[in-house]
Amino acid sequence: MNHNPAILMRTQDLTPVFEENSCIYIFSKDGMEKSHNRIGKKPLMFEMNPIEAWDIDEEFDFRIAEVFYKEREGLL
């Protein structure tokens, strides 16, 4: 996606790739009716701390989120 195998770069030097995390959406009724989706035609991105944006889809994700929580609360 953002990697050219002919030009090997360190991964930390690649252009960032953003992914939708379904955490925050702000949209108008009019915009939703026109685009038929919650993202719209020209969305503005809001970069979030990866820990706060952690997506829980499976038990593995929950366990990682639980470690984040316990670490933040000083329980580890």
C-alpha positions in Angstrom: 0.0 0.0 0.0 2.7 2.5 0.9 5.7 0.3 0.2 7.7 0.0 -3.1 9.6 -3.3 -3.0 12.1 -1.8 -5.5 13.0 0.9 -3.0 13.5 -0.7 0.4 12.9 1.8 3.2 12.8 1.4 6.9 9.1 0.9 7.9 9.4 3.9 10.3 10.3 6.1 7.4 7.2 5.2 5.3 4.4 7.6 4.8 1.8 6.9 7.6 -1.4 5.0 6.6 -4.5 5.9 8.5 -7.4 3.5 9.1 -10.9 4.1 10.2 -11.4 3.0 13.8 -15.1 3.8 14.2 -14.5 5.8 17.3 -15.8 9.3 16.4 -18.2 10.5 13.7 -19.7 13.9 13.4 -22.1 14.4 10.5 -25.2 16.3 9.5 -28.5 14.7 8.6 -28.2 16.4 5.2 -24.7 15.0 4.6 -25.8 11.5 5.6 -28.8 11.7 3.3 -26.6 12.9 0.4 -23.8 10.5 0.7 -25.7 7.5 2.1 -22.9 6.8 4.6 -21.4 8.2 7.8 -18.1 9.2 6.2 -19.3 11.6 3.5 -17.5 12.9 0.5 -14.6 14.9 2.1 -14.0 13.6 5.6 -11.7 15.4 8.0 -9.3 13.0 9.9 -8.7 13.2 13.6 -5.6 11.3 14.6 -6.0 9.4 17.9 -3.6 7.9 20.3 -3.4 4.2 19.2 -4.1 3.0 22.8 -7.3 5.1 23.0 -8.4 3.9 19.6 -7.8 0.2 20.2 -10.6 -1.7 18.4 -12.0 -4.7 20.3 -13.3 -7.3 17.8 -12.0 -10.6 19.4 -11.0 -11.8 22.9 -7.3 -11.2 22.0 -8.1 -7.5 21.4 -9.9 -7.4 24.7 -6.9 -8.9 26.6 -4.6 -6.3 25.1 -7.0 -3.5 26.0 -7.2 -4.9 29.5 -3.4 -4.7 29.9 -3.5 -1.1 28.7 -6.2 -0.3 31.3 -4.4 -2.0 34.1 -1.1 -0.3 33.2 -2.8 3.1 33.1 -4.5 2.5 36.5 -1.2 1.3 38.1 -2.5 -2.3 38.6 0.4 -3.9 36.9 
